[in-house]
Amino acid sequence: MEKGLKALIMERGEKPGKVRDIVELLGHAKRLGWQITLAMDDAVFLNSIYKGRCPAEEGLLPYGDPSKEDAARAVNTAGVFVANIKAVLQA
């Protein structure tokens, strides 16, 4: 998600910086005119589980370890997002 949003921002000639916040990157990409269908509540959800991806942050997830349902939602949301990125880049 992070890399996809950064790629869109860079495609518009801007540098996204060292931002890892999906909500912030999504807002930036949308301000640049990208028609992304990722809902803000999905971005907030992904941020809540995404922040624990670095080993230094292990065990620091705000709501504990993700459940199987959380994992399924994250994978599904990511799949929809990737399909959307492909579509907007081909348009």
C-alpha positions as MATLAB code, in Angstrom:
seq = 'MEKGLKALIMERGEKPGKVRDIVELLGHAKRLGWQITLAMDDAVFLNSIYKGRCPAEEGLLPYGDPSKEDAARAVNTAGVFVANIKAVLQA';
ca = [
       0.000    0.000    0.000;
       2.685    2.447    1.054;
       4.813    1.802   -2.016;
       1.834    1.957   -4.378;
       0.736    5.321   -3.026;
       4.286    6.638   -3.165;
       4.547    5.489   -6.791;
       1.428    7.481   -7.678;
       2.764   10.562   -5.930;
       6.069   10.231   -7.768;
       4.208    9.758  -11.060;
       2.908   13.320  -10.575;
       6.465   14.597  -10.120;
       6.482   14.979   -6.339;
       8.565   13.287   -3.676;
       6.546   11.621   -0.926;
       9.366   11.757    1.622;
       9.867    9.186    4.359;
       6.188    9.029    5.227;
       4.819    5.590    6.127;
       1.336    6.668    7.131;
      -1.161    5.224    4.645;
      -3.838    7.800    5.504;
      -1.429   10.668    4.858;
      -0.163    9.138    1.619;
      -3.724    8.442    0.442;
      -4.721   12.041    1.075;
      -1.644   13.302   -0.768;
      -2.327   11.071   -3.777;
      -5.976   12.147   -3.905;
      -4.983   15.832   -3.711;
      -2.799   15.205   -6.770;
      -5.874   14.065   -8.674;
      -5.618   10.285   -8.467;
      -9.016    8.597   -8.366;
      -8.304    5.955   -5.746;
     -11.190    3.873   -4.438;
      -9.551    2.972   -1.119;
     -11.988    4.144    1.539;
     -10.545    6.269    4.308;
     -11.844    3.861    6.976;
      -9.931    1.052    5.224;
      -6.804    3.229    5.206;
      -7.221    3.903    8.933;
      -7.711    0.170    9.559;
      -4.620   -0.722    7.525;
      -2.600    1.883    9.400;
      -3.630    0.273   12.681;
      -2.158   -3.090   11.686;
       0.552   -1.818    9.321;
       2.493    0.079   11.960;
       3.757   -3.169   13.455;
       5.502   -4.317   10.296;
       8.983   -3.211   11.414;
      10.853   -5.496   13.832;
      11.554   -2.553   16.143;
       7.807   -2.076   16.515;
       7.012   -5.747   17.117;
       4.373   -6.117   19.777;
       3.361   -2.474   19.563;
       0.178   -2.913   17.546;
      -2.446   -0.612   19.039;
      -5.147   -3.276   19.297;
      -3.029   -6.372   19.884;
      -2.190   -8.999   17.313;
      -4.453   -8.947   14.238;
      -7.121  -11.642   14.168;
      -7.721  -13.949   11.205;
     -10.596  -11.662   10.238;
      -8.276   -8.631   10.378;
      -5.748  -10.438    8.201;
      -8.433  -11.417    5.691;
      -9.742   -7.851    5.562;
      -6.228   -6.480    5.060;
      -5.451   -8.932    2.248;
      -8.790   -8.256    0.540;
      -8.364   -4.489    0.836;
      -4.832   -4.708   -0.545;
      -6.073   -6.757   -3.510;
      -8.749   -4.196   -4.336;
      -6.184   -1.415   -3.957;
      -3.679   -3.068   -6.311;
      -6.405   -3.596   -8.924;
      -7.381    0.078   -8.580;
      -3.757    1.219   -8.983;
      -3.415   -0.838  -12.165;
      -6.644    0.621  -13.519;
      -5.714    4.255  -12.865;
      -2.262    3.785  -14.350;
      -3.714    2.244  -17.526;
      -6.296    5.019  -17.956;
];
